[in-house]
Amino acid sequence: MVTHPPLLSLDGVTKTFPNGTVALAGVDLDLRAGRVHGLLGANGAGKSTLIKILSGALPASGGAIRWHGEAVRWTRPRHPREAGVATIYQHIPLVPTLSALENILLDERGTWRNRTADRERIGAIVSTLGHPFDLNTPVAQLPIGARQMVAIAQALAGGAELVVMDEPTASLAGDERQTVYRTIRRLAYDEGKAILFVSHFLDEIMALTDEVTVLRDGRAVLHAETDTLDEARIAEAIAGRAVAAIARPDQARSLGEPRLEVQDLRSPGKLSPVSFTLHTGEVLGIAGVLGSGRSELMHAVFGSDPDARGQVLLDGETVGRYPDEAVAAGLALVPEDRAEQGYVPQFSLAENIALARVSQRGGAFIDAASERADAKAAIDRLSIKAPGGDALVTELSGGNAQKVVVAKWLTDDTRVLLLDEPTAGIDIGARTDILKLVRALADGGLPVMLVSSEFEELLAICDRILVMRDGRMIGQADPYATSETDLTLMTGGTTDVAAAGANA
Ligand SMILES: Nc1ncnc2c1ncn2[C@@H]1O[C@H](COP(=O)(O)OP(=O)(O)OP(=O)(O)O)[C@@H](O)[C@H]1O
């Protein structure tokens, strides 16, 4: 194999935040043309900080960055962009009302435009991606996988030689992930781009990358060619300890008493009528791809969808159809969109955790000592990486902020736990801890509804799985008789649920 000199190298790069947190403690990293480099690390390991430095959003505190062998100091986003570095974030900042073409050209606004030439140039770039989409369609109407392609085309239109991708597949379903992988391979191997690919998914790192760097506590603790590694070795480097995957139990657990009765719950245009019962000690999984109605179902149960109609009863009592009534009744929802719905950024970790308790007790006062004790318990229980309960949520890494949202609802007043993608963006070690915790809470009697795009997780801890497609519940799968592939086929619409051996 011919090794190119690095396109970009980091040499002892450090970053210390004003509050004293050392996010990067001296990182070396070489990125080369024609190679896909995977970057992994636990929540808070320093991945986002590194990406922000590469994209000019944050200055490094020390160390050297070389681009084509020349030392550079990038202090503004336009510096790396103009040099040839494009960064694609998990939450794709596209303008939904503009067409794909207009989005791709957004960075070039203000320059002289020749529509036909633009269209031809962008059309040529899009054809290199191997996943055609209509340039005139407003982005809001494109499937999510195609939107990711728009973001990639936007990066390439700016002439990027290095494409940095921050968890680009986090919210994508199986087929859409495959599409992104194919495109990344084309970019690296046919177009000679360097790719830095950040992910929490070990299987995709193994399948997609040529080499891997693992960060832990701001240091690169492992760097190796991917084909010399296996998932267990990477997981151990991430967590700093051996991580055992959660094993599926051999036989079904018996279900307890019926607790939550959902009757004829529906929401026009989002959810067709659905009825089911959740039992004591049951983890009820909801499997479905993005847009299948899985989150809509959770919001309808919780009362946070004002258009939803139907009945929800807990222990025979009707639960009011507004979130505050649901909370007062003991329902707790950890929503998928945590940044918008899950926490108050201006509040400390302890204050955010206390919020749930206050609302569950109808606004009752919580004294400072219990607030501190609750925060400490949550930090320990979910291994939240934070200087302490006083830290602002905005000072935590993305995954640790998510853990705060999960933690805040784990109270004695929670009688039914609704979890929408609780492990999205959470590292392998903590992911296993959260799943074990959910299972243990259920084994202690708590009924849980769990939405997860990771079918492996559903199969590992659920007692039953409801399958959703196009806003409808299309059947029920038995985790003991269903494989991940079966669930992928059912949720993707390729297989009839009954045909896959599940009970409708
Ligand atoms: N603005 C900030 N002020 C203070 N500390 C910060 C700030 N942003 C991040 N940190 C801290 O820097 C460390 C690295 O965080 P970073 O966001 O880079 O982690 P990460 O690897 O991207 O994690 P995740 O997988 O959770 O996104 C963490 O300890 C975090 O709390």
The ligand as an SDF file (V2000), in Angstrom:
LIG
                    3D

 31 33  0  0  0  0  0  0  0  0999 V2000
  -17.9820   24.8740   26.7460 N   0  0  0  0  0  0  0  0  0  0  0  0
  -17.4120   24.0430   27.6260 C   0  0  0  0  0  0  0  0  0  0  0  0
  -17.0060   24.4740   28.8330 N   0  0  0  0  0  0  0  0  0  0  0  0
  -16.4230   23.6290   29.7200 C   0  0  0  0  0  0  0  0  0  0  0  0
  -16.2020   22.3240   29.4960 N   0  0  0  0  0  0  0  0  0  0  0  0
  -16.5860   21.8330   28.3080 C   0  0  0  0  0  0  0  0  0  0  0  0
  -17.2220   22.6490   27.3220 C   0  0  0  0  0  0  0  0  0  0  0  0
  -17.5110   21.8690   26.2350 N   0  0  0  0  0  0  0  0  0  0  0  0
  -17.0830   20.6270   26.5510 C   0  0  0  0  0  0  0  0  0  0  0  0
  -16.5250   20.5960   27.7920 N   0  0  0  0  0  0  0  0  0  0  0  0
  -15.9160   19.4350   28.4740 C   0  0  0  0  0  0  0  0  0  0  0  0
  -14.8590   18.9430   27.6690 O   0  0  0  0  0  0  0  0  0  0  0  0
  -14.7960   17.5110   27.7380 C   0  0  0  0  0  0  0  0  0  0  0  0
  -14.8440   16.9430   26.3220 C   0  0  0  0  0  0  0  0  0  0  0  0
  -16.1450   17.1790   25.7720 O   0  0  0  0  0  0  0  0  0  0  0  0
  -16.5350   16.8290   24.2630 P   0  0  0  0  0  0  0  0  0  0  0  0
  -17.8430   17.5000   23.9950 O   0  0  0  0  0  0  0  0  0  0  0  0
  -15.3990   17.1150   23.3700 O   0  0  0  0  0  0  0  0  0  0  0  0
  -16.7450   15.2430   24.3780 O   0  0  0  0  0  0  0  0  0  0  0  0
  -17.2290   14.1990   23.2870 P   0  0  0  0  0  0  0  0  0  0  0  0
  -16.1570   13.1560   23.1800 O   0  0  0  0  0  0  0  0  0  0  0  0
  -17.6210   14.8650   22.0440 O   0  0  0  0  0  0  0  0  0  0  0  0
  -18.4780   13.5390   23.9960 O   0  0  0  0  0  0  0  0  0  0  0  0
  -19.9320   13.0450   23.4180 P   0  0  0  0  0  0  0  0  0  0  0  0
  -19.7200   11.6640   22.8890 O   0  0  0  0  0  0  0  0  0  0  0  0
  -20.7420   13.0050   24.6900 O   0  0  0  0  0  0  0  0  0  0  0  0
  -20.4150   14.0370   22.4410 O   0  0  0  0  0  0  0  0  0  0  0  0
  -15.9490   17.0880   28.6360 C   0  0  0  0  0  0  0  0  0  0  0  0
  -15.4350   16.8780   29.9330 O   0  0  0  0  0  0  0  0  0  0  0  0
  -16.8810   18.2710   28.6250 C   0  0  0  0  0  0  0  0  0  0  0  0
  -17.6190   18.3470   29.8350 O   0  0  0  0  0  0  0  0  0  0  0  0
  1  2  1  0
  2  3  1  0
  2  7  2  0
  3  4  2  0
  4  5  1  0
  5  6  2  0
  6  7  1  0
  6 10  1  0
  7  8  1  0
  8  9  2  0
  9 10  1  0
 10 11  1  0
 11 12  1  0
 11 30  1  0
 12 13  1  0
 13 14  1  0
 13 28  1  0
 14 15  1  0
 15 16  1  0
 16 17  2  0
 16 18  1  0
 16 19  1  0
 19 20  1  0
 20 21  2  0
 20 22  1  0
 20 23  1  0
 23 24  1  0
 24 25  2  0
 24 26  1  0
 24 27  1  0
 28 29  1  0
 28 30  1  0
 30 31  1  0
M  END
$$$$
